[in-house]
Amino acid sequence: MLNRNILVNGHRAYALYRSTPASQWSGGRRYFEVFAMSFGPAS
């Protein structure tokens, strides 16, 4: 399981979460990393 928390301010936060079977973990982790790096809070 991967969990990334992004605190925007004292009233807003986001959580990015990924859970997958162990057999699919290594192949899909890069997709989560790309998504997490490109994530931007709504304005």
mmJSON file of the N, C-alpha and C atoms, coordinates in Angstrom:
{"data_MODEL":{"atom_site":{
"group_PDB":["ATOM","ATOM","ATOM","ATOM","ATOM","ATOM","ATOM","ATOM","ATOM","ATOM","ATOM","ATOM","ATOM","ATOM","ATOM","ATOM","ATOM","ATOM","ATOM","ATOM","ATOM","ATOM","ATOM","ATOM","ATOM","ATOM","ATOM","ATOM","ATOM","ATOM","ATOM","ATOM","ATOM","ATOM","ATOM","ATOM","ATOM","ATOM","ATOM","ATOM","ATOM","ATOM","ATOM","ATOM","ATOM","ATOM","ATOM","ATOM","ATOM","ATOM","ATOM","ATOM","ATOM","ATOM","ATOM","ATOM","ATOM","ATOM","ATOM","ATOM","ATOM","ATOM","ATOM","ATOM","ATOM","ATOM","ATOM","ATOM","ATOM","ATOM","ATOM","ATOM","ATOM","ATOM","ATOM","ATOM","ATOM","ATOM","ATOM","ATOM","ATOM","ATOM","ATOM","ATOM","ATOM","ATOM","ATOM","ATOM","ATOM","ATOM","ATOM","ATOM","ATOM","ATOM","ATOM","ATOM","ATOM","ATOM","ATOM","ATOM","ATOM","ATOM","ATOM","ATOM","ATOM","ATOM","ATOM","ATOM","ATOM","ATOM","ATOM","ATOM","ATOM","ATOM","ATOM","ATOM","ATOM","ATOM","ATOM","ATOM","ATOM","ATOM","ATOM","ATOM","ATOM","ATOM","ATOM","ATOM","ATOM"],
"id":[1,2,3,4,5,6,7,8,9,10,11,12,13,14,15,16,17,18,19,20,21,22,23,24,25,26,27,28,29,30,31,32,33,34,35,36,37,38,39,40,41,42,43,44,45,46,47,48,49,50,51,52,53,54,55,56,57,58,59,60,61,62,63,64,65,66,67,68,69,70,71,72,73,74,75,76,77,78,79,80,81,82,83,84,85,86,87,88,89,90,91,92,93,94,95,96,97,98,99,100,101,102,103,104,105,106,107,108,109,110,111,112,113,114,115,116,117,118,119,120,121,122,123,124,125,126,127,128,129],
"type_symbol":["N","C","C","N","C","C","N","C","C","N","C","C","N","C","C","N","C","C","N","C","C","N","C","C","N","C","C","N","C","C","N","C","C","N","C","C","N","C","C","N","C","C","N","C","C","N","C","C","N","C","C","N","C","C","N","C","C","N","C","C","N","C","C","N","C","C","N","C","C","N","C","C","N","C","C","N","C","C","N","C","C","N","C","C","N","C","C","N","C","C","N","C","C","N","C","C","N","C","C","N","C","C","N","C","C","N","C","C","N","C","C","N","C","C","N","C","C","N","C","C","N","C","C","N","C","C","N","C","C"],
"label_atom_id":["N","CA","C","N","CA","C","N","CA","C","N","CA","C","N","CA","C","N","CA","C","N","CA","C","N","CA","C","N","CA","C","N","CA","C","N","CA","C","N","CA","C","N","CA","C","N","CA","C","N","CA","C","N","CA","C","N","CA","C","N","CA","C","N","CA","C","N","CA","C","N","CA","C","N","CA","C","N","CA","C","N","CA","C","N","CA","C","N","CA","C","N","CA","C","N","CA","C","N","CA","C","N","CA","C","N","CA","C","N","CA","C","N","CA","C","N","CA","C","N","CA","C","N","CA","C","N","CA","C","N","CA","C","N","CA","C","N","CA","C","N","CA","C","N","CA","C","N","CA","C"],
"label_alt_id":[null,null,null,null,null,null,null,null,null,null,null,null,null,null,null,null,null,null,null,null,null,null,null,null,null,null,null,null,null,null,null,null,null,null,null,null,null,null,null,null,null,null,null,null,null,null,null,null,null,null,null,null,null,null,null,null,null,null,null,null,null,null,null,null,null,null,null,null,null,null,null,null,null,null,null,null,null,null,null,null,null,null,null,null,null,null,null,null,null,null,null,null,null,null,null,null,null,null,null,null,null,null,null,null,null,null,null,null,null,null,null,null,null,null,null,null,null,null,null,null,null,null,null,null,null,null,null,null,null],
"label_comp_id":["MET","MET","MET","LEU","LEU","LEU","ASN","ASN","ASN","ARG","ARG","ARG","ASN","ASN","ASN","ILE","ILE","ILE","LEU","LEU","LEU","VAL","VAL","VAL","ASN","ASN","ASN","GLY","GLY","GLY","HIS","HIS","HIS","ARG","ARG","ARG","ALA","ALA","ALA","TYR","TYR","TYR","ALA","ALA","ALA","LEU","LEU","LEU","TYR","TYR","TYR","ARG","ARG","ARG","SER","SER","SER","THR","THR","THR","PRO","PRO","PRO","ALA","ALA","ALA","SER","SER","SER","GLN","GLN","GLN","TRP","TRP","TRP","SER","SER","SER","GLY","GLY","GLY","GLY","GLY","GLY","ARG","ARG","ARG","ARG","ARG","ARG","TYR","TYR","TYR","PHE","PHE","PHE","GLU","GLU","GLU","VAL","VAL","VAL","PHE","PHE","PHE","ALA","ALA","ALA","MET","MET","MET","SER","SER","SER","PHE","PHE","PHE","GLY","GLY","GLY","PRO","PRO","PRO","ALA","ALA","ALA","SER","SER","SER"],
"label_asym_id":["A","A","A","A","A","A","A","A","A","A","A","A","A","A","A","A","A","A","A","A","A","A","A","A","A","A","A","A","A","A","A","A","A","A","A","A","A","A","A","A","A","A","A","A","A","A","A","A","A","A","A","A","A","A","A","A","A","A","A","A","A","A","A","A","A","A","A","A","A","A","A","A","A","A","A","A","A","A","A","A","A","A","A","A","A","A","A","A","A","A","A","A","A","A","A","A","A","A","A","A","A","A","A","A","A","A","A","A","A","A","A","A","A","A","A","A","A","A","A","A","A","A","A","A","A","A","A","A","A"],
"label_entity_id":["1","1","1","1","1","1","1","1","1","1","1","1","1","1","1","1","1","1","1","1","1","1","1","1","1","1","1","1","1","1","1","1","1","1","1","1","1","1","1","1","1","1","1","1","1","1","1","1","1","1","1","1","1","1","1","1","1","1","1","1","1","1","1","1","1","1","1","1","1","1","1","1","1","1","1","1","1","1","1","1","1","1","1","1","1","1","1","1","1","1","1","1","1","1","1","1","1","1","1","1","1","1","1","1","1","1","1","1","1","1","1","1","1","1","1","1","1","1","1","1","1","1","1","1","1","1","1","1","1"],
"label_seq_id":[1,1,1,2,2,2,3,3,3,4,4,4,5,5,5,6,6,6,7,7,7,8,8,8,9,9,9,10,10,10,11,11,11,12,12,12,13,13,13,14,14,14,15,15,15,16,16,16,17,17,17,18,18,18,19,19,19,20,20,20,21,21,21,22,22,22,23,23,23,24,24,24,25,25,25,26,26,26,27,27,27,28,28,28,29,29,29,30,30,30,31,31,31,32,32,32,33,33,33,34,34,34,35,35,35,36,36,36,37,37,37,38,38,38,39,39,39,40,40,40,41,41,41,42,42,42,43,43,43],
"pdbx_PDB_ins_code":[null,null,null,null,null,null,null,null,null,null,null,null,null,null,null,null,null,null,null,null,null,null,null,null,null,null,null,null,null,null,null,null,null,null,null,null,null,null,null,null,null,null,null,null,null,null,null,null,null,null,null,null,null,null,null,null,null,null,null,null,null,null,null,null,null,null,null,null,null,null,null,null,null,null,null,null,null,null,null,null,null,null,null,null,null,null,null,null,null,null,null,null,null,null,null,null,null,null,null,null,null,null,null,null,null,null,null,null,null,null,null,null,null,null,null,null,null,null,null,null,null,null,null,null,null,null,null,null,null],
"Cartn_x":[0.846,0.0,0.896,0.539,1.189,0.159,0.567,-0.325,0.482,0.044,0.672,-0.347,0.028,-0.862,-0.328,-1.21,-0.844,-1.684,-1.05,-1.731,-1.646,-2.79,-2.835,-2.836,-3.689,-3.749,-4.461,-4.8,-5.434,-6.84,-7.401,-8.78,-8.917,-7.817,-7.927,-6.693,-6.953,-5.884,-6.355,-5.409,-5.698,-4.91,-5.423,-4.713,-4.749,-3.588,-3.48,-3.144,-3.902,-3.797,-3.738,-2.871,-2.789,-2.657,-3.492,-3.448,-3.615,-2.8,-2.858,-2.327,-2.7,-2.142,-0.615,0.055,1.523,2.068,1.362,1.835,1.856,1.141,1.073,1.795,2.432,2.993,4.075,5.116,6.264,5.909,5.058,4.697,3.845,3.072,2.166,2.646,3.691,4.15,4.56,5.159,5.594,4.415,3.257,2.076,1.652,1.705,1.373,2.364,3.637,4.658,4.44,4.129,3.878,2.641,1.593,0.376,0.65,1.373,1.66,2.502,3.465,4.315,3.559,2.549,1.822,0.576,0.253,-0.943,-0.8,-1.856,-1.902,-3.265,-3.301,-4.586,-5.447,-6.742,-7.676,-7.535,-7.696,-7.574,-8.901],
"Cartn_y":[-1.164,0.0,1.233,2.2,3.508,4.554,5.522,6.593,7.888,8.866,10.188,11.195,11.992,13.018,14.386,15.248,16.595,17.577,18.329,19.341,20.66,21.181,22.422,23.618,23.572,24.611,24.01,24.835,24.336,23.793,23.956,23.529,22.524,22.233,21.336,20.453,19.176,18.199,17.147,16.48,15.4,14.166,13.003,11.748,10.955,10.507,9.624,8.247,7.262,5.932,4.882,3.896,2.793,1.488,0.553,-0.782,-1.774,-2.814,-3.799,-5.137,-6.234,-7.536,-7.532,-8.263,-8.318,-8.714,-9.558,-10.019,-8.91,-7.819,-6.72,-5.467,-5.57,-4.394,-3.701,-4.412,-3.761,-3.166,-3.795,-3.287,-2.029,-1.841,-0.704,0.457,0.248,1.322,2.558,2.396,3.563,4.435,3.84,4.629,5.504,4.951,5.732,6.879,6.616,7.652,8.79,8.453,9.485,10.29,9.612,10.302,11.221,10.712,11.508,12.732,12.587,13.707,14.759,14.324,15.267,15.832,15.355,15.803,17.268,18.023,19.395,19.671,20.251,20.548,21.478,21.331,22.194,23.622,24.543,25.958,26.531],
"Cartn_z":[0.0,0.0,0.0,-0.813,-0.822,-0.472,0.288,0.683,0.691,-0.064,-0.08,0.406,1.356,1.896,1.516,1.044,0.64,1.444,2.299,3.089,2.337,1.919,1.155,2.098,3.098,4.126,5.339,6.307,7.515,7.331,6.114,5.864,4.727,4.045,2.885,2.769,2.519,2.328,1.326,0.734,-0.216,0.199,-0.157,0.057,-1.244,-1.675,-2.838,-2.289,-2.682,-2.094,-3.191,-3.009,-3.977,-3.214,-3.578,-3.008,-4.153,-4.158,-5.239,-4.739,-5.386,-4.993,-5.147,-4.296,-4.317,-5.69,-6.397,-7.706,-8.757,-8.526,-9.477,-8.979,-7.823,-7.183,-8.0,-8.365,-9.004,-10.362,-11.121,-12.439,-12.403,-11.354,-11.3,-10.453,-9.69,-8.803,-9.596,-10.746,-11.52,-11.934,-12.181,-12.527,-11.355,-10.154,-8.974,-8.806,-8.996,-8.843,-9.841,-11.095,-12.104,-11.726,-11.313,-10.901,-9.714,-8.718,-7.52,-7.869,-8.753,-9.131,-9.937,-10.692,-11.541,-10.86,-9.667,-8.953,-8.531,-8.731,-8.26,-7.654,-6.463,-5.817,-6.685,-6.554,-7.288,-6.799,-7.719,-7.314,-6.854],
"occupancy":[1.0,1.0,1.0,1.0,1.0,1.0,1.0,1.0,1.0,1.0,1.0,1.0,1.0,1.0,1.0,1.0,1.0,1.0,1.0,1.0,1.0,1.0,1.0,1.0,1.0,1.0,1.0,1.0,1.0,1.0,1.0,1.0,1.0,1.0,1.0,1.0,1.0,1.0,1.0,1.0,1.0,1.0,1.0,1.0,1.0,1.0,1.0,1.0,1.0,1.0,1.0,1.0,1.0,1.0,1.0,1.0,1.0,1.0,1.0,1.0,1.0,1.0,1.0,1.0,1.0,1.0,1.0,1.0,1.0,1.0,1.0,1.0,1.0,1.0,1.0,1.0,1.0,1.0,1.0,1.0,1.0,1.0,1.0,1.0,1.0,1.0,1.0,1.0,1.0,1.0,1.0,1.0,1.0,1.0,1.0,1.0,1.0,1.0,1.0,1.0,1.0,1.0,1.0,1.0,1.0,1.0,1.0,1.0,1.0,1.0,1.0,1.0,1.0,1.0,1.0,1.0,1.0,1.0,1.0,1.0,1.0,1.0,1.0,1.0,1.0,1.0,1.0,1.0,1.0],
"B_iso_or_equiv":[0.0,0.0,0.0,0.0,0.0,0.0,0.0,0.0,0.0,0.0,0.0,0.0,0.0,0.0,0.0,0.0,0.0,0.0,0.0,0.0,0.0,0.0,0.0,0.0,0.0,0.0,0.0,0.0,0.0,0.0,0.0,0.0,0.0,0.0,0.0,0.0,0.0,0.0,0.0,0.0,0.0,0.0,0.0,0.0,0.0,0.0,0.0,0.0,0.0,0.0,0.0,0.0,0.0,0.0,0.0,0.0,0.0,0.0,0.0,0.0,0.0,0.0,0.0,0.0,0.0,0.0,0.0,0.0,0.0,0.0,0.0,0.0,0.0,0.0,0.0,0.0,0.0,0.0,0.0,0.0,0.0,0.0,0.0,0.0,0.0,0.0,0.0,0.0,0.0,0.0,0.0,0.0,0.0,0.0,0.0,0.0,0.0,0.0,0.0,0.0,0.0,0.0,0.0,0.0,0.0,0.0,0.0,0.0,0.0,0.0,0.0,0.0,0.0,0.0,0.0,0.0,0.0,0.0,0.0,0.0,0.0,0.0,0.0,0.0,0.0,0.0,0.0,0.0,0.0],
"pdbx_formal_charge":[null,null,null,null,null,null,null,null,null,null,null,null,null,null,null,null,null,null,null,null,null,null,null,null,null,null,null,null,null,null,null,null,null,null,null,null,null,null,null,null,null,null,null,null,null,null,null,null,null,null,null,null,null,null,null,null,null,null,null,null,null,null,null,null,null,null,null,null,null,null,null,null,null,null,null,null,null,null,null,null,null,null,null,null,null,null,null,null,null,null,null,null,null,null,null,null,null,null,null,null,null,null,null,null,null,null,null,null,null,null,null,null,null,null,null,null,null,null,null,null,null,null,null,null,null,null,null,null,null],
"auth_seq_id":[1,1,1,2,2,2,3,3,3,4,4,4,5,5,5,6,6,6,7,7,7,8,8,8,9,9,9,10,10,10,11,11,11,12,12,12,13,13,13,14,14,14,15,15,15,16,16,16,17,17,17,18,18,18,19,19,19,20,20,20,21,21,21,22,22,22,23,23,23,24,24,24,25,25,25,26,26,26,27,27,27,28,28,28,29,29,29,30,30,30,31,31,31,32,32,32,33,33,33,34,34,34,35,35,35,36,36,36,37,37,37,38,38,38,39,39,39,40,40,40,41,41,41,42,42,42,43,43,43],
"auth_comp_id":["MET","MET","MET","LEU","LEU","LEU","ASN","ASN","ASN","ARG","ARG","ARG","ASN","ASN","ASN","ILE","ILE","ILE","LEU","LEU","LEU","VAL","VAL","VAL","ASN","ASN","ASN","GLY","GLY","GLY","HIS","HIS","HIS","ARG","ARG","ARG","ALA","ALA","ALA","TYR","TYR","TYR","ALA","ALA","ALA","LEU","LEU","LEU","TYR","TYR","TYR","ARG","ARG","ARG","SER","SER","SER","THR","THR","THR","PRO","PRO","PRO","ALA","ALA","ALA","SER","SER","SER","GLN","GLN","GLN","TRP","TRP","TRP","SER","SER","SER","GLY","GLY","GLY","GLY","GLY","GLY","ARG","ARG","ARG","ARG","ARG","ARG","TYR","TYR","TYR","PHE","PHE","PHE","GLU","GLU","GLU","VAL","VAL","VAL","PHE","PHE","PHE","ALA","ALA","ALA","MET","MET","MET","SER","SER","SER","PHE","PHE","PHE","GLY","GLY","GLY","PRO","PRO","PRO","ALA","ALA","ALA","SER","SER","SER"],
"auth_asym_id":["A","A","A","A","A","A","A","A","A","A","A","A","A","A","A","A","A","A","A","A","A","A","A","A","A","A","A","A","A","A","A","A","A","A","A","A","A","A","A","A","A","A","A","A","A","A","A","A","A","A","A","A","A","A","A","A","A","A","A","A","A","A","A","A","A","A","A","A","A","A","A","A","A","A","A","A","A","A","A","A","A","A","A","A","A","A","A","A","A","A","A","A","A","A","A","A","A","A","A","A","A","A","A","A","A","A","A","A","A","A","A","A","A","A","A","A","A","A","A","A","A","A","A","A","A","A","A","A","A"],
"auth_atom_id":["N","CA","C","N","CA","C","N","CA","C","N","CA","C","N","CA","C","N","CA","C","N","CA","C","N","CA","C","N","CA","C","N","CA","C","N","CA","C","N","CA","C","N","CA","C","N","CA","C","N","CA","C","N","CA","C","N","CA","C","N","CA","C","N","CA","C","N","CA","C","N","CA","C","N","CA","C","N","CA","C","N","CA","C","N","CA","C","N","CA","C","N","CA","C","N","CA","C","N","CA","C","N","CA","C","N","CA","C","N","CA","C","N","CA","C","N","CA","C","N","CA","C","N","CA","C","N","CA","C","N","CA","C","N","CA","C","N","CA","C","N","CA","C","N","CA","C","N","CA","C"],
"pdbx_PDB_model_num":[1,1,1,1,1,1,1,1,1,1,1,1,1,1,1,1,1,1,1,1,1,1,1,1,1,1,1,1,1,1,1,1,1,1,1,1,1,1,1,1,1,1,1,1,1,1,1,1,1,1,1,1,1,1,1,1,1,1,1,1,1,1,1,1,1,1,1,1,1,1,1,1,1,1,1,1,1,1,1,1,1,1,1,1,1,1,1,1,1,1,1,1,1,1,1,1,1,1,1,1,1,1,1,1,1,1,1,1,1,1,1,1,1,1,1,1,1,1,1,1,1,1,1,1,1,1,1,1,1]
}}}
